[in-house]
Amino acid sequence: MSEDEINKALAKAEKEAEKKDHKKIWIEKIMKSAKAYYKVCPYYDKKTSKCFLSLSNKCNRDGKYENCPVFLEFLDNKYQEFTSKKKILPLDFLDLAQSV
């Protein structure tokens, strides 16, 4: 391999890593924002103990949304949706909730 090919491969790898890091940073920012507004998951129904994101399932975390796979998947899907449509990412959880 020539030095040019190595540099191109490194640049491509850095670009992909930057994209993944950007998504992770955005998800963490939205989680932190949600924690500021809600003590329990905003998509948790206290009466039936069900999750509004996965309507058929009961929440086995009792409304705790830190590291909840359903909530993280929801945020990941929203990130993909905004980036695929080339829209500006919401900076706050309330902005995200209003855009749903």
C-alpha atoms as one frame of an Amber mdcrd trajectory, in Angstrom:
protein
   0.000   0.000   0.000   1.159   3.454  -0.801   1.125   6.320   1.626  -1.775
   7.957  -0.241  -3.946   4.864   0.104  -3.167   4.651   3.812  -4.071   8.326
   4.319  -7.369   7.872   2.444  -8.262   4.824   4.529  -7.440   6.688   7.740
  -9.516   9.703   6.678 -12.469   7.444   5.878 -12.188   5.656   9.237 -11.980
   8.975  11.105 -15.070  10.276   9.294 -17.077   7.176  10.261 -15.862   7.374
  13.870 -16.786  11.059  14.014 -20.288  10.267  12.771 -20.777   7.601  15.453
 -19.400   9.892  18.130 -21.737  12.684  17.031 -24.745  10.380  17.414 -23.577
   9.218  20.843 -23.011  12.799  21.991 -26.469  13.856  20.773 -28.187  10.919
  22.495 -26.377  11.672  25.765 -27.362  15.345  25.515 -31.030  14.464  24.976
 -30.957  11.959  27.869 -29.479  14.616  30.154 -32.154  17.061  29.038 -34.914
  14.504  29.665 -33.547  13.896  33.178 -33.852  17.619  33.860 -37.571  17.565
  33.038 -38.748  14.087  34.063 -38.031  11.842  37.039 -39.569   8.799  35.334
 -39.678   8.018  31.642 -42.019  10.387  29.796 -43.313   7.408  27.805 -44.198
   5.340  30.878 -47.840   4.890  31.887 -48.015   4.631  35.677 -51.524   3.165
  35.758 -50.906   0.204  33.472 -47.085   0.026  33.804 -46.819  -0.013  30.010
 -44.370   1.722  27.768 -45.882   4.019  25.133 -42.914   3.364  22.829 -43.565
  -0.374  22.772 -47.303  -0.479  23.354 -47.617  -4.235  23.596 -45.020  -4.589
  26.373 -45.022  -3.711  30.032 -42.106  -1.673  31.282 -39.854  -3.958  33.268
 -37.790  -0.998  34.492 -40.588   0.757  36.433 -40.193   3.948  34.417 -36.436
   4.293  34.837 -35.113   5.330  31.454 -31.362   5.533  32.071 -29.840   2.875
  29.788 -33.322   1.652  28.791 -32.918  -0.186  25.466 -36.371   0.905  24.234
 -35.725   4.595  24.970 -32.216   4.456  23.500 -33.559   2.778  20.356 -36.212
   5.516  20.106 -33.524   8.220  20.312 -31.366   6.367  17.790 -34.299   6.143
  15.357 -35.037   9.854  15.811 -31.383  10.678  15.120 -31.471   8.584  11.946
 -34.743  10.225  10.893 -33.440  13.768  11.344 -30.100  13.096   9.658 -31.649
  11.243   6.703 -34.029  14.155   6.063 -31.136  16.593   6.645 -33.074  18.456
   9.310 -31.543  20.269  12.254 -31.258  18.065  15.325 -33.276  19.192  18.351
 -31.116  20.536  21.162 -33.558  19.772  23.974 -35.812  16.832  24.834 -38.909
  19.042  24.757 -38.056  20.090  21.186 -37.747  16.417  20.264 -41.044  15.536
  21.960 -42.871  18.307  20.090 -41.504  17.140  16.741 -42.910  13.624  17.167
